[in-house]
Amino acid sequence: MPTLLTQDKDFFPQNLKDKFFYLKEAGFDGFEIDGKALLQNFDEVKAAIKATGFPVLTACGGYSGWIGEFDKEKRREGLKDITLILERLSQIGGKGIVVPAAWGMFSLRLPPMVPPRSANDDEKVLLESLHLLNEVAAKNNVTVFLEPLNRYEDHMINTLEKGAYYINKGGFKNVLVTADFYHMNIEESNIAASLKKWKEYIGHMHLADNHRYQPGSGHTDFKEGFTTLKEIAYNGAFAIECRVIGYDPNAAYLDSLKYIRQIFEQL
């Protein structure tokens, strides 16, 4: 069975140790933590892992600037934070951190539609950032999971192909792609075909349905996607990253976990 992770939810217990006990009992295999917790509450994180035996395998977000920031100082601060997050993930047996080029910074599909930086300069900045983080990741035996986002949330990296382009361009050995079903639903012409074509670059998966709510609440064909991932021998983790719809969010979320597990059991 695959390794299934969850990000945090406001209906989980707030105390980290209680949260981990709860998630372990619910049937999750690990946690995708907000990077801010590793920056600000690392001792608490380590204590909760030790007390529960529940692993923190990946991080997502929680740093102060995007790797593709227009502002150099924000980018510098973000890279400093991500460096420390990677180092601390290594200390607790984590696998890596999910990073997009940027989120919500600019979209070519929304006004003013002309970014303040050229495409060539975008590429230069991203390669510089990824070069630094690749070295940090290699030193700490962890991975940077570069995430393509949809065209309305980022203007630089939207597809698996573009993520693979940057890995090849930089010759990065410790950078892989995060493939997110929600973003792929918008950007990939055929999710299964894209997963097959770029299989060697995929190191992490994010799970959300077509409308960004929990898997099973929309029309995404997860069975086809999971079948494809099995065919290409994907062996990374799956982290559920979604909003939750339903009268009882906690119950709806656990039903989604069961839905995902049932699909894998049938493969």
Summary of the structure (lengths in Angstrom):
residues: 267
radius of gyration: 17.8
end to end distance: 10.1
largest distance: 51.1
contacts: 936
relative contact order: 0.13
helix: 47%
strand: 15%
